[in-house]
């Protein structure tokens, strides 16, 4: 049998083994009632299946699985490229959310979050962060990458191994982001000749995912708000992430000496990517800014002076308040209150020369600002004062149920 055909058959057998043992091992682990085993066993079972296939085909070796110590000089560019890959994944995820929102799977995320919340931190580290990272790197950046390099050129081998990595997660929404991640890690494994650095980067990615799930669960439990990324904001963010990811990957390639652009071309790429990053982030913020209230005037004080203004939000927004009332060299007693349509107090500042700033989520509706002023009861009471009350709305938000 020709070596190339044999290698292709070996990869097909390994892929079939992964699919078979992944389902069976998951069902057996769930049957034990242990959340730890349900997350821990499938990764080990998949690695065992690939090792068995490799041994049957007579190719099992350290070289096949990229088991070697990386050179210290590869650590810095690998970390930079891993960071660049992280931003590329973020950009792809945002774009997928805009173009294909129907593919998002909130149910799986909630189930996964509940499983993790019932486990000890040590169990989560072992079963979710460490073991899957090591096993998957040995399988995809070890076995599949080295096998593919025997049948195609290095770059197609990286792309195909990345796609296989994304496909075996069996989630259409995550297919493209995970493929991007797999391809970036494949490049690092190819340049370093080792799975070690990619395994560490994979662990870091898993740890970040766990932390994000934990934060999401905490916000839901405390009934806080979550920012809704509108399509316009989403494209700004995607462009910013692509720009930053591009700069980091370009820097890593330069250090790896894969590309040799010099002089003004090299500087121009970095300047353009940096400008896109800062410009898009600024655009994402300022495109949503809208002044909803601006009360600024000098008020002549009587025994009790009251000023009112209305504030209306068409949609739920994140709102910044800056309220103050000051009498200059003399003092004024002030009570500044914001109430909703049902008369409930939303925000209040009071005291002598009262001032306050806050940033908080606000549901849609009509609000009333009431400013009560009087010369200070103690000391030098002011004859007039400057009232300045501003409310600036930012991102659209939605409240957790």
C-alpha positions in Angstrom: 0.0 0.0 0.0 1.3 3.5 -0.9 2.4 5.5 2.2 0.1 8.4 1.3 -3.0 6.2 1.0 -2.0 4.4 4.2 -1.7 7.7 6.1 -5.1 8.9 4.8 -6.7 5.6 6.0 -5.0 6.0 9.3 -6.5 9.5 9.8 -10.0 8.2 8.7 -9.7 5.4 11.2 -8.6 7.8 14.0 -11.5 10.2 13.2 -14.0 7.3 13.3 -12.6 6.2 16.6 -12.9 9.7 18.1 -16.5 10.0 17.0 -17.4 6.5 18.4 -15.7 6.7 21.8 -16.7 10.3 22.4 -20.4 9.4 22.3 -20.1 6.1 24.2 -17.7 7.4 26.8 -19.9 10.5 27.5 -23.0 8.3 27.9 -21.2 6.0 30.3 -19.7 8.9 32.3 -23.2 10.5 32.6 -24.6 7.2 33.7 -22.3 7.2 36.8 -23.9 10.5 37.9 -20.5 12.2 38.2 -20.2 15.6 36.6 -16.4 15.3 36.9 -16.3 12.0 35.0 -18.8 13.3 32.4 -16.2 16.1 31.5 -13.0 14.1 32.2 -13.5 10.8 30.5 -14.4 11.7 26.9 -11.1 13.6 26.3 -9.0 10.7 27.6 -11.1 8.2 25.6 -10.6 10.1 22.4 -6.8 10.2 23.0 -6.8 6.5 23.8 -8.6 5.7 20.5 -6.1 7.8 18.4 -3.1 6.1 20.2 -4.6 2.7 19.5 -5.1 3.5 15.8 -1.6 4.8 15.6 -0.2 1.7 17.1 -2.2 -0.5 14.8 -0.7 1.3 11.8 2.7 1.2 13.3 3.3 4.9 13.5 3.1 5.6 17.2 6.1 7.6 18.3 7.0 10.9 20.0 7.3 12.5 16.6 3.8 11.5 15.5 2.3 13.3 18.5 4.8 16.2 18.6 6.0 15.2 22.0 9.2 17.3 22.5 10.5 20.2 24.5 10.0 23.5 22.7 12.9 26.0 22.2 12.8 28.9 24.7 13.2 31.3 21.7 9.7 30.2 20.5 7.9 31.1 23.7 7.4 34.8 23.1 6.2 34.7 19.4 3.9 31.8 20.3 2.3 33.7 23.1 1.9 36.8 20.9 0.4 34.7 18.1 -1.9 33.0 20.6 -3.2 36.4 21.7 -3.7 37.4 18.1 -5.6 34.2 17.5 -7.8 35.0 20.5 -8.8 38.3 19.0 -9.4 36.7 15.6 -11.8 34.2 17.3 -13.6 37.1 19.0 -14.0 38.9 15.7 -15.4 35.7 14.0 -17.7 35.1 16.9 -19.2 38.6 16.7 -19.7 38.4 13.0 -21.4 35.0 13.4 -23.7 36.4 16.0 -24.7 39.3 13.6 -25.1 37.2 10.4 -26.3 33.9 11.9 -28.0 34.6 15.2 -30.3 31.6 14.8 -27.3 29.3 15.3 -26.5 30.4 18.8 -27.2 27.7 21.4 -28.0 29.2 24.8 -29.3 25.9 26.2 -26.0 24.1 26.0 -24.2 27.1 27.6 -26.7 27.1 30.5 -26.4 23.3 31.0 -22.6 23.6 31.0 -22.7 26.5 33.4 -24.9 24.5 35.8 -22.5 21.5 35.6 -19.5 23.7 36.5 -21.3 25.5 39.3 -21.8 22.1 41.1 -18.2 21.1 40.9 -15.2 22.1 43.1 -12.6 24.5 41.7 -10.0 21.7 41.6 -12.3 19.4 39.7 -13.0 22.2 37.2 -9.3 22.9 36.7 -8.6 19.2 36.0 -11.7 18.2 34.0 -12.3 21.3 32.0 -9.0 23.3 31.8 -6.1 20.8 31.9 -7.1 17.4 30.6 -9.1 18.5 27.5 -6.3 20.8 26.5 -3.5 18.2 26.8 -5.6 15.5 25.1 -6.8 17.6 22.2 -3.4 19.1 21.5 -1.8 15.6 21.3 -4.7 14.5 19.0 -5.0 17.5 16.7 -1.7 19.4 16.9 0.1 16.2 17.3 -1.3 13.2 15.4 -3.5 14.9 12.8 -1.0 17.7 12.0 2.0 15.4 11.6 -0.1 12.9 9.5 -1.5 15.6 7.3 2.0 17.0 6.7 2.8 13.6 5.0 0.0 14.1 2.5 -0.2 17.9 1.8 2.0 21.0 2.2 2.3 22.6 5.7 -0.2 25.4 5.3 -3.1 23.2 4.0 -2.2 20.7 6.8 -2.8 23.5 9.3 -6.1 24.5 7.8 -7.4 20.9 7.5 -6.3 20.0 11.1 -8.0 23.2 12.3 -11.2 22.3 10.5 -11.2 18.7 11.9 -10.7 20.2 15.4 -13.7 22.5 14.8 -15.9 19.7 13.3 -15.4 17.2 16.2 -17.0 19.7 18.6 -20.3 19.1 16.8 -21.5 22.7 17.1 -22.3 24.5 13.9 -22.1 27.9 15.6 -18.7 27.2 17.0 -17.3 25.5 13.9 -15.7 28.6 12.3 -14.2 30.2 15.6 -12.8 26.8 16.7 -11.4 26.2 13.2 -9.6 29.5 13.4 -8.3 28.6 16.9 -7.2 25.2 15.7 -5.3 26.7 12.7 -3.5 29.3 14.8 -2.4 26.6 17.3 -1.4 24.3 14.4 0.9 27.0 13.1 2.5 27.3 16.5 2.9 23.6 16.8 4.4 23.4 13.3 7.0 26.2 14.1 7.9 24.9 17.5 7.7 21.2 16.7 6.0 20.6 20.1 2.6 20.4 21.5 3.7 21.8 24.9 3.2 25.6 24.2 -0.1 25.0 22.3 -1.4 22.9 25.3 -0.5 25.8 27.7 -2.3 28.3 25.4 -5.3 25.9 25.1 -5.4 25.7 28.9 -5.4 29.5 29.1 -8.3 29.7 26.6 -10.3 27.1 28.6 -9.7 28.9 31.8 -10.9 32.2 30.3 -14.1 30.4 29.1 -14.7 29.0 32.6 -14.2 32.5 34.1 -16.6 34.1 31.6 -19.3 31.4 32.4 -18.8 32.0 36.1 -19.2 35.8 35.6 -22.3 35.2 33.4 -23.8 33.0 36.1 -23.1 35.6 38.8 -24.7 38.4 36.8 -27.8 36.3 36.2 -28.1 35.4 39.9 -27.8 39.0 41.0 -30.4 40.1 38.4 -28.0 42.6 36.7 -27.9 43.7 33.1 -26.1 42.5 30.0 -24.9 44.7 27.1 -26.7 44.0 23.8 -24.3 44.4 20.9 -26.3 46.0 18.1 -25.3 45.2 14.5 -23.6 48.6 14.1 -21.6 48.2 17.3 -20.9 44.5 16.4 -19.2 45.5 13.1 -17.1 48.1 14.9 -16.0 45.5 17.4 -15.3 42.9 14.8 -13.1 45.3 12.8 -11.3 46.3 16.0 -10.6 42.7 17.0 -9.5 41.8 13.5 -7.1 44.8 13.5 -5.6 44.0 16.9 -5.4 40.3 16.0 -3.7 41.1 12.7 -1.1 43.3 14.5 -0.3 40.6 17.0 -0.1 37.8 14.4 2.0 40.0 12.1 4.4 40.7 15.0 4.6 36.9 15.8 5.3 36.1 12.2 8.1 38.7 12.1 9.6 37.1 15.2 9.2 33.6 13.8 10.9 35.1 10.6 8.1 33.7 8.4 7.7 37.0 6.6 10.4 39.5 5.7 8.7 42.9 5.1 11.1 45.7 6.0 11.2 49.5 6.2 8.1 51.6 5.5 5.9 48.6 4.5 6.3 47.0 7.9 5.6 50.2 9.7 2.6 51.1 7.5 0.9 47.7 8.3 1.4 48.3 12.0 0.2 51.9 11.9 -2.9 51.0 9.8 -3.9 48.1 12.1 -3.4 50.2 15.2 -5.4 53.1 13.7 -8.2 50.7 12.8 -8.2 49.2 16.3 -8.4 52.6 18.2 -10.7 54.1 15.6 -13.2 51.2 15.7 -13.2 51.1 19.5 -13.9 54.8 19.6 -16.6 54.4 17.0 -18.2 51.6 18.9 -18.5 53.9 22.0 -19.4 57.2 20.4 -21.8 55.8 17.9 -24.1 55.0 20.8 -23.7 58.2 22.9 -26.8 60.3 23.2 -27.4 63.2 25.6 -30.8 62.8 27.2 -30.7 65.6 29.7 -28.8 68.8 30.0 -30.0 71.3 32.7 -27.5 74.0 33.3 -28.6 77.4 34.7 -28.1 79.9 37.5 -31.0 79.9 39.8 -32.0 82.7 42.1 -32.8 81.2 45.5 -35.9 81.8 47.6 -36.8 80.0 50.8 -37.4 76.9 48.7 -36.9 76.7 44.9 -37.9 73.7 42.9 -36.9 72.9 39.3 -38.1 69.9 37.3 -37.0 68.3 34.0 -38.1 65.2 32.2 -35.9 62.4 30.7 -37.2 59.8 28.3 -35.5 56.6 27.2 -37.0 54.9 24.1 -35.0 51.7 24.9 -33.2 50.4 27.9 -29.8 52.1 28.1 -26.7 52.4 30.2 -26.9 56.0 31.5 -24.2 58.2 33.0 -25.4 60.9 35.5 -23.5 64.0 36.5 -25.6 66.1 39.0 -24.5 69.0 41.1 -25.8 72.2 42.7 -23.3 74.7 44.1 -23.6 78.3 45.5 -20.1 79.4 44.7 -18.5 81.1 47.7 -21.7 80.6 49.6 -23.5 77.4 50.4 -26.8 75.9 49.1 -28.8 72.9 50.4 -29.9 70.7 47.5 -31.8 67.6 47.0 -31.6 66.2 43.4 -33.9 63.2 42.8 -34.7 61.2 39.7 -37.9 59.2 39.8 -39.5 56.8 37.3 -43.0 57.0 35.8 -44.5 55.3 39.0 -42.8 57.8 41.3 -40.1 55.3 42.5 -36.8 56.8 43.4 -34.1 55.8 40.9 -31.2 58.1 41.9 -30.7 60.7 44.6 -28.1 63.2 45.6 -28.5 65.5 48.6 -26.6 67.7 51.0 -24.8 71.0 51.1 -23.5 71.9 47.6 -24.7 68.4 46.5 -22.8 66.6 43.8 -22.9 63.1 42.5 -21.9 60.9 39.5 -23.1 57.4 38.6 -23.3 54.9 35.8 -26.3 52.6 35.9 -28.7 50.5 33.8 -32.0 52.2 33.1 -35.2 50.5 31.7 -37.1 52.3 28.9 -39.6 54.9 30.1 -40.2 58.5 31.2 -38.3 59.8 34.2 -38.6 63.1 36.2 -35.7 65.0 37.6 -36.6 67.2 40.6 -34.1 69.7 42.0 -35.0 71.2 45.4 -32.8 74.2 46.4 -32.6 76.5 49.4 -30.0 78.8 51.0 -27.9 76.7 53.4 -29.4 76.5 56.9 -26.0 76.9 58.5 -23.2 79.2 57.6 -23.4 81.6 54.7 -26.5 80.9 52.7 -26.2 81.6 49.0 -28.5 84.0 47.1 -28.2 82.0 43.9 -26.5 78.9 42.7 -25.4 77.0 39.6 -27.4 73.9 38.8 -25.8 71.5 36.4 -27.6 68.1 35.7 -26.6 65.9 32.8 -27.7 62.4 31.7 -25.8 60.7 28.8 -27.1 57.4 27.4 -24.7 54.8 26.0 -25.1 51.2 25.0 -28.5 49.5 24.7 -28.9 46.9 27.4 -31.3 44.2 28.4 -32.3 43.1 31.9 -32.0 39.5 33.0 -35.3 37.8 33.7 
